Amino acid sequence: MELVRLCYTLSQDFPADERFGLTAQIRRAAISIPSNIAEGQGRLSKGEFKQFLGHARGSLFEVETQMYLAASMGFLEETQRGEFFELSAEIARLLNGPITSLR
């Protein structure tokens, strides 16, 4: 949830012409991370939970890619990039643990 809030905060300063492009894509992908975790937790089997954790991990990598793009286009300051990528690395570690244990 913290990553979603950060993505919203960082993307609010993107150029207005990116509102329906990169901004919207980053926000959708970010929202899908905790949503997939929650949906997987509500499923009836460990296999389904692992599958949804995998979807969450994929969405995390999607957001990282989009933020790299935003940074390369000059939409993010260095401190903002650092904050985002530090948090995303932590979330990747947190997702990898249960994914590995459910294998």
C-alpha positions as a Python dict, from the first residue, in 0.01 Angstrom:
ca = {
    (1, 'M'): (0, 0, 0),
    (2, 'E'): (289, 232, 79),
    (3, 'L'): (428, 182, -272),
    (4, 'V'): (90, 269, -425),
    (5, 'R'): (78, 593, -227),
    (6, 'L'): (434, 675, -332),
    (7, 'C'): (353, 610, -698),
    (8, 'Y'): (53, 840, -678),
    (9, 'T'): (259, 1111, -510),
    (10, 'L'): (549, 1087, -754),
    (11, 'S'): (332, 1069, -1065),
    (12, 'Q'): (117, 1369, -974),
    (13, 'D'): (401, 1595, -1090),
    (14, 'F'): (442, 1423, -1427),
    (15, 'P'): (355, 1638, -1731),
    (16, 'A'): (-17, 1682, -1794),
    (17, 'D'): (11, 1515, -2134),
    (18, 'E'): (117, 1194, -1955),
    (19, 'R'): (-204, 1178, -1750),
    (20, 'F'): (-360, 913, -1972),
    (21, 'G'): (-31, 750, -2064),
    (22, 'L'): (254, 678, -1828),
    (23, 'T'): (84, 822, -1518),
    (24, 'A'): (-224, 603, -1559),
    (25, 'Q'): (-18, 295, -1641),
    (26, 'I'): (206, 336, -1335),
    (27, 'R'): (-94, 382, -1108),
    (28, 'R'): (-282, 80, -1247),
    (29, 'A'): (20, -147, -1215),
    (30, 'A'): (97, -22, -863),
    (31, 'I'): (-261, -79, -747),
    (32, 'S'): (-253, -433, -882),
    (33, 'I'): (35, -530, -648),
    (34, 'P'): (-156, -523, -316),
    (35, 'S'): (-479, -618, -494),
    (36, 'N'): (-328, -943, -622),
    (37, 'I'): (-180, -1020, -281),
    (38, 'A'): (-520, -972, -120),
    (39, 'E'): (-701, -1175, -384),
    (40, 'G'): (-450, -1457, -354),
    (41, 'Q'): (-485, -1461, 23),
    (42, 'G'): (-858, -1506, -23),
    (43, 'R'): (-821, -1808, -250),
    (44, 'L'): (-872, -2160, -124),
    (45, 'S'): (-542, -2322, -217),
    (46, 'K'): (-173, -2255, -173),
    (47, 'G'): (-127, -2294, -547),
    (48, 'E'): (-371, -2015, -622),
    (49, 'F'): (-210, -1795, -357),
    (50, 'K'): (133, -1856, -514),
    (51, 'Q'): (-8, -1770, -856),
    (52, 'F'): (-145, -1437, -735),
    (53, 'L'): (182, -1358, -556),
    (54, 'G'): (348, -1415, -892),
    (55, 'H'): (106, -1169, -1053),
    (56, 'A'): (190, -915, -782),
    (57, 'R'): (562, -964, -845),
    (58, 'G'): (508, -917, -1218),
    (59, 'S'): (318, -595, -1153),
    (60, 'L'): (601, -475, -930),
    (61, 'F'): (851, -529, -1211),
    (62, 'E'): (613, -352, -1448),
    (63, 'V'): (603, -47, -1220),
    (64, 'E'): (982, -53, -1184),
    (65, 'T'): (1021, -51, -1562),
    (66, 'Q'): (779, 239, -1597),
    (67, 'M'): (958, 434, -1324),
    (68, 'Y'): (1293, 375, -1498),
    (69, 'L'): (1132, 520, -1809),
    (70, 'A'): (991, 817, -1615),
    (71, 'A'): (1332, 880, -1461),
    (72, 'S'): (1503, 864, -1801),
    (73, 'M'): (1256, 1123, -1930),
    (74, 'G'): (1342, 1356, -1642),
    (75, 'F'): (1009, 1320, -1458),
    (76, 'L'): (1171, 1214, -1129),
    (77, 'E'): (1439, 1374, -915),
    (78, 'E'): (1728, 1162, -790),
    (79, 'T'): (1596, 1148, -433),
    (80, 'Q'): (1255, 1038, -561),
    (81, 'R'): (1412, 762, -770),
    (82, 'G'): (1611, 641, -473),
    (83, 'E'): (1307, 633, -246),
    (84, 'F'): (1099, 444, -501),
    (85, 'F'): (1360, 184, -593),
    (86, 'E'): (1458, 123, -231),
    (87, 'L'): (1094, 50, -143),
    (88, 'S'): (1037, -163, -453),
    (89, 'A'): (1345, -375, -372),
    (90, 'E'): (1211, -432, -21),
    (91, 'I'): (873, -539, -158),
    (92, 'A'): (1040, -777, -405),
    (93, 'R'): (1223, -943, -114),
    (94, 'L'): (899, -966, 83),
    (95, 'L'): (721, -1130, -211),
    (96, 'N'): (1006, -1370, -292),
    (97, 'G'): (993, -1526, 56),
    (98, 'P'): (639, -1667, 41),
    (99, 'I'): (668, -1748, -330),
    (100, 'T'): (974, -1961, -255),
    (101, 'S'): (816, -2126, 48),
    (102, 'L'): (502, -2219, -148),
    (103, 'R'): (701, -2399, -420),
}
